[in-house]
C-alpha cells in the first residue's frame, strides 16, 4: 500500500484541468486552456489564457488541448500540465506517482496518450496509473464501487456526457454522448441569433446558462442584461434576456440526455435496475449544475436523482481514494506493459 504523499490525481477535462495533491489534500482547478504566440512560444496558460479566449489578436492562438474528452493537441497539453504543476506544486514532483482519469468509450491509442503524457514527461514519475472516469466518480461520491451493487453515474462535462452503470468495480454498460455544456452554450447562441437577431460570444452564453439556465420551465421569470451585436445594424447593443428564453434554447439538449439515460436503463439487467431504483441516479460533472436538472431526470425516469457538492471535482477526489486505499487500488491499471519498442 502507498504510504507516500507524493501522489497526484489528475482529471483532464475539456474545460477544466483538475489536480488532487495528496500532500495537502487540495484540488487545483485551472481552465484547460493555453495561449501560444509566434506559433510555438507559451504566452499564458490556465485561467489567464482563458481570460484571453475570444479576445486575443490573431498573433495569439488560444486553444483547448482536450476535445471531446480526449487529447487533441498532445504537445500543448504536455506544456500546459507541466506549467500548472510547476505553478501549484513546485517541489517534490520528480518521482511522483500519478493516477489519471480517462473516459470509457475511447480507443486504446487514446488511452495511451493519457498514459504517455505523464510517463514520458520531464517529471520522471515513479508510476502512472489510469482509471476509468465513472469508477473514479463513484469513488469520489463515497460509493462502495467494489460491492455487487449497481450504481448509475451520469457525468455531464463540457464536450461529452458519460452515462455508466457500474458494479463490482467494473462497467456493465456505458454510453458516451458528444453533448455537454459547450453544445448547450451553442444552442443559446443560435437561439438568440435566430429569434432576437443578437450575436453573443461563448462566454456570454455560458454566463446565461449558469445564471438563468433551468431544466424545467419556471413560473417566476428571472432575467439578466447582456451585451451582444445586433445582426441588423451591426452595432453592439444591450439586451435583457429572461430565463424562459434560455429554457427554450437548452431544453432539447437536456431531453437528448434524458433519452440516452432511458435507453441505458432499458438495457440494464433487472437485478442491477433494482439497485439503481433503490440508490438513485448520481449526476456529476461541471454541467450538471444546471438548476433543477435532478427534477427533470426524476420526472422522466421516476427514479430519485442524487446531486453532490462540487460535482466537477468528484472524479479527481475519487482518484485519490483509489490510489490510497488498498481495496480500491486494483481499479486502476497501467499501460506500461503495453509499450511497444
C-alpha positions in Angstrom: 0.0 0.0 0.0 1.2 3.5 -0.9 2.1 5.5 2.2 3.8 8.2 0.1 2.1 11.6 -0.1 3.9 12.3 -3.4 0.8 11.3 -5.3 -1.3 13.3 -7.8 -4.7 12.5 -9.1 -5.4 14.2 -12.5 -8.6 14.7 -14.3 -8.0 16.3 -17.7 -11.4 17.7 -18.6 -12.3 19.5 -21.8 -12.8 22.8 -20.0 -11.1 22.4 -16.6 -7.9 20.7 -15.5 -8.2 19.3 -12.0 -5.2 18.0 -10.0 -5.6 16.5 -6.5 -2.4 16.8 -4.4 -2.4 14.2 -1.7 0.2 16.0 0.4 -2.1 18.9 1.2 -5.5 17.4 0.3 -6.3 20.3 -2.0 -7.7 20.3 -5.6 -6.1 22.6 -8.1 -8.7 23.7 -10.7 -7.4 25.6 -13.7 -9.0 26.2 -17.1 -7.6 23.7 -19.6 -6.6 26.5 -21.9 -3.3 27.5 -23.5 -2.3 30.7 -25.3 0.6 30.4 -27.8 2.3 33.3 -29.6 4.5 33.1 -32.7 3.2 29.5 -33.3 5.4 27.9 -30.6 6.0 30.2 -27.6 3.9 29.9 -24.5 2.1 33.2 -23.8 -0.3 32.2 -21.0 -1.9 29.1 -19.6 -4.9 28.1 -17.4 -7.2 30.8 -16.1 -5.0 33.5 -17.6 -5.2 32.0 -21.1 -9.0 31.6 -20.7 -9.4 35.3 -19.9 -8.0 35.9 -23.4 -10.4 33.5 -25.1 -12.4 35.3 -27.8 -10.5 38.5 -27.1 -7.0 37.7 -28.4 -5.5 39.2 -31.6 -4.6 36.9 -34.5 -1.0 36.6 -33.3 -2.0 34.8 -30.1 -3.7 31.4 -30.6 -5.9 30.5 -27.6 -6.8 26.8 -27.7 -8.2 23.9 -25.7 -5.9 20.9 -26.0 -8.6 18.4 -25.0 -11.5 17.9 -27.3 -14.4 15.5 -26.7 -12.7 14.2 -23.6 -9.5 13.1 -25.5 -6.2 14.7 -26.0 -6.3 16.5 -29.4 -3.1 18.6 -29.0 -0.5 16.4 -27.3 2.4 18.9 -27.2 0.4 21.8 -25.9 -1.3 19.5 -23.3 2.2 18.4 -22.1 3.3 22.0 -21.8 0.1 23.0 -20.0 0.2 20.2 -17.4 3.9 21.0 -16.8 3.2 24.7 -16.2 0.2 24.0 -13.9 2.1 21.5 -11.8 5.1 23.9 -11.6 2.9 26.8 -10.6 0.9 25.0 -7.9 3.1 22.2 -6.6 6.6 23.3 -7.3 8.7 20.9 -5.2 8.7 17.0 -4.9 7.2 16.5 -8.3 10.0 14.4 -9.6 9.5 10.7 -9.0 5.8 11.3 -8.0 3.0 8.8 -8.6 0.2 9.9 -11.0 -3.3 8.5 -11.4 -5.2 9.8 -14.3 -8.9 9.6 -15.1 -9.8 8.5 -18.7 -13.2 8.4 -20.5 -14.6 4.9 -21.1 -15.6 4.7 -24.7 -12.2 5.7 -26.2 -9.6 3.7 -28.0 -6.5 2.1 -26.6 -4.4 4.6 -28.5 -6.3 7.5 -27.0 -5.8 5.9 -23.5 -2.1 5.5 -24.3 -1.9 9.3 -25.0 -3.1 10.0 -21.4 -0.5 7.5 -20.0 2.4 8.8 -22.1 1.6 12.4 -21.3 2.9 11.7 -17.7 5.1 8.6 -18.3 7.2 10.4 -20.9 7.2 13.8 -19.1 10.1 15.6 -17.6 8.8 14.8 -14.1 10.2 11.2 -14.4 7.3 9.7 -12.5 7.7 6.6 -10.3 4.5 5.2 -11.7 1.5 6.2 -13.8 -1.9 4.6 -13.4 -5.1 5.1 -15.3 -8.6 4.8 -14.0 -11.9 4.9 -15.9 -13.7 8.1 -15.1 -17.1 6.7 -14.0 -15.3 4.4 -11.4 -13.4 7.5 -10.1 -16.6 9.5 -10.0 -18.3 6.8 -7.9 -15.4 6.5 -5.5 -15.4 10.3 -5.2 -19.1 10.2 -4.3 -18.3 7.8 -1.5 -19.9 4.7 -3.1 -18.5 1.3 -2.5 -17.6 0.5 -6.1 -16.3 -3.0 -5.3 -19.7 -4.1 -3.9 -22.0 -6.3 -6.1 -24.4 -3.3 -6.2 -25.4 -1.5 -9.3 -24.9 2.3 -9.5 -25.7 4.7 -12.3 -23.4 7.6 -12.8 -24.2 10.4 -15.3 -21.2 12.7 -15.8 -22.1 15.8 -17.8 -18.9 17.5 -18.9 -18.1 20.3 -21.3 -18.0 18.3 -24.5 -19.3 14.9 -23.5 -21.9 13.2 -21.3 -20.9 9.8 -19.9 -23.7 7.5 -18.7 -22.5 4.4 -16.9 -23.8 1.5 -14.9 -21.1 0.1 -12.7 -21.0 -2.9 -10.4 -18.2 -4.9 -8.7 -15.6 -2.3 -9.7 -16.3 -2.6 -13.4 -18.5 -1.1 -16.1 -21.6 -3.1 -17.0 -23.0 -0.6 -19.5 -21.7 2.8 -20.7 -22.6 5.3 -23.3 -20.6 8.4 -24.4 -22.7 11.2 -25.9 -20.9 14.0 -27.7 -23.2 16.5 -26.0 -22.2 18.7 -23.0 -22.0 22.2 -21.7 -20.4 23.6 -24.8 -23.3 22.3 -27.0 -25.8 23.8 -24.6 -23.9 27.2 -24.9 -24.0 26.9 -28.7 -27.8 26.3 -28.6 -28.2 29.6 -26.6 -26.0 31.4 -29.2 -28.1 30.1 -32.1 -31.4 30.7 -30.3 -30.6 34.4 -29.6 -29.4 34.9 -33.2 -32.4 33.2 -34.7 -35.1 34.8 -32.5 -33.6 38.1 -31.5 -31.1 38.9 -34.2 -28.5 39.1 -31.5 -24.9 37.7 -31.8 -23.2 36.8 -28.5 -19.9 35.1 -27.7 -19.5 31.7 -25.9 -18.6 33.4 -22.6 -21.9 35.3 -22.6 -23.8 32.2 -23.5 -22.1 30.3 -20.6 -23.0 33.2 -18.3 -26.7 33.0 -19.3 -26.7 29.2 -18.8 -25.2 29.5 -15.3 -27.3 32.5 -14.2 -30.6 31.7 -15.8 -30.5 28.1 -17.1 -33.1 25.8 -15.6 -34.0 22.3 -16.7 -37.7 22.7 -16.1 -40.0 25.7 -17.0 -40.1 28.2 -14.1 -43.2 30.1 -13.1 -41.2 33.0 -11.8 -39.1 34.6 -14.5 -35.6 35.8 -13.9 -33.5 38.0 -16.2 -30.1 39.3 -17.0 -28.7 42.1 -19.1 -26.1 41.1 -21.7 -24.2 42.8 -24.5 -24.2 41.4 -28.0 -24.1 42.6 -31.6 -27.3 43.4 -33.4 -27.3 41.4 -36.7 -29.3 44.2 -38.5 -27.4 47.3 -37.5 -24.1 45.5 -36.8 -23.7 47.6 -33.7 -23.2 46.4 -30.1 -26.4 46.6 -28.0 -27.6 45.8 -24.5 -30.5 43.4 -24.1 -32.4 41.9 -21.2 -32.8 38.1 -21.6 -35.3 36.2 -19.5 -34.9 32.7 -18.0 -37.8 31.4 -20.2 -35.7 32.3 -23.4 -32.7 30.3 -22.0 -35.0 27.4 -21.1 -36.4 27.3 -24.7 -32.8 27.3 -26.0 -31.5 24.4 -23.8 -34.5 22.1 -23.4 -33.9 20.0 -26.5 -30.3 19.2 -25.4 -31.4 18.2 -21.9 -34.1 16.0 -23.4 -31.4 14.3 -25.5 -29.5 13.4 -22.3 -32.8 12.2 -20.8 -33.4 9.9 -23.7 -29.9 8.4 -23.5 -30.4 7.7 -19.8 -33.7 6.0 -20.6 -32.0 3.9 -23.3 -29.3 2.7 -20.8 -32.0 1.9 -18.2 -33.8 -0.2 -20.8 -30.7 -2.2 -21.4 -29.8 -2.6 -17.7 -30.2 -6.2 -16.3 -33.2 -6.4 -13.9 -31.1 -7.1 -10.7 -29.0 -4.0 -11.3 -32.1 -2.0 -12.2 -33.5 -2.9 -8.8 -30.3 -1.5 -7.2 -30.5 1.7 -9.2 -34.1 2.3 -8.2 -33.0 1.8 -4.6 -29.9 4.0 -4.7 -31.0 6.5 -7.3 -29.1 8.0 -10.3 -25.9 10.1 -9.4 -25.2 13.2 -11.5 -21.7 14.7 -11.6 -19.6 16.9 -13.9 -19.5 20.7 -14.2 -22.5 20.9 -16.5 -24.7 19.0 -14.0 -25.0 22.3 -12.1 -27.9 23.5 -14.3 -30.8 24.4 -12.0 -33.3 21.7 -11.3 -31.7 19.1 -13.6 -32.3 16.5 -10.9 -36.0 17.2 -11.1 -36.1 16.8 -14.9 -34.3 13.5 -14.7 -36.6 12.3 -11.9 -39.7 13.3 -13.9 -38.5 11.4 -17.0 -37.2 8.2 -15.2 -39.3 8.1 -12.0 -36.0 7.4 -10.2 -34.6 9.5 -7.4 -31.6 11.6 -8.6 -28.7 12.4 -6.3 -26.6 15.6 -6.7 -23.4 16.4 -4.9 -21.4 19.5 -3.9 -18.6 20.4 -6.3 -19.7 17.8 -8.9 -16.8 18.8 -11.2 -14.3 17.6 -8.6 -15.8 14.2 -7.7 -13.7 12.2 -10.2 -10.4 13.8 -9.1 -11.2 13.2 -5.4 -12.1 9.6 -6.2 -8.7 9.1 -7.8 -7.1 9.9 -4.5 -9.3 7.4 -2.8 -8.4 4.7 -5.3 -4.7 5.2 -5.1 -4.7 5.5 -1.2 -6.9 2.6 -0.3 -5.7 -1.0 -0.9 -9.1 -2.4 -1.6 -9.7 0.1 -4.4 -6.2 0.0 -5.8 -7.0 -2.8 -8.3 -9.5 -0.5 -10.0 -6.6 1.4 -11.6 -4.4 0.0 -14.4 -1.1 0.7 -16.0 -0.3 0.7 -19.7 3.5 0.2 -19.2 3.4 -3.4 -20.1 1.8 -2.4 -23.4 4.6 -0.2 -24.5 5.9 -1.3 -28.0 9.5 -0.7 -28.6 
